[in-house]
Amino acid sequence: MKKRAISPHKIWLAFFALWALFLSGVFNSFFGPPGAIQAFRLSRLLNSKQVRLAVLEEDQVKIEEESLRLEKSRLAQEREIRKTLGYAGKDEIIFDFTSTHQSAPRR
């Protein structure tokens, strides 16, 4: 009996088919995520965290500026206290535009 040799084309085709299956994520439950997919996910996560960090740093700068303003300015302190407690200054007028009752809808 003659043994049939497997052609190099079939070997390469099988190799690329297995490689494509591995990259597609079919074998994730056995081997974990492949490096390329995991690197892509980690890259997206890094980008989102960097955006969040930039927003938080901007907020920190605003808070520090407000803190300095409140530490140095007595008028700013008084205004913030009145705003927090709901008081009005001697020369301030408060307009309340909230309605105490809801009107019935018109037909």
C-alpha positions, 0 to 999 in steps of 0.5 A: 500500500502506498501512503499518500503524503499531505500536500504543503497547500493543505498543511498551510490551509489547515494552519490558517484555518486554525489560526483564524478560529483562534483569533475569532475567539472560539477557543476563549473558554479553553485558552483565554482571549488571544493576545491581539483581541486582549490588546485591542480591549485593553487599548480601548480601556486605556483610552476611556480611562485617560479621558476620564482622568482628564475630566477629573483633573479639570474638575480638580483644577476648578475645585482648587480655584474655588477653594482659593477664592473662598479662602481669600475673599470674604465676599465670596465666603458670604455669598456661598454661605447665603447660597447654601443656607438660603439667605439673602443679603441686604441688597439682594432680591430673590425671585422664586419661580417655582409653582406651589401647585400644578395647574390642570392640563388644558384640553 
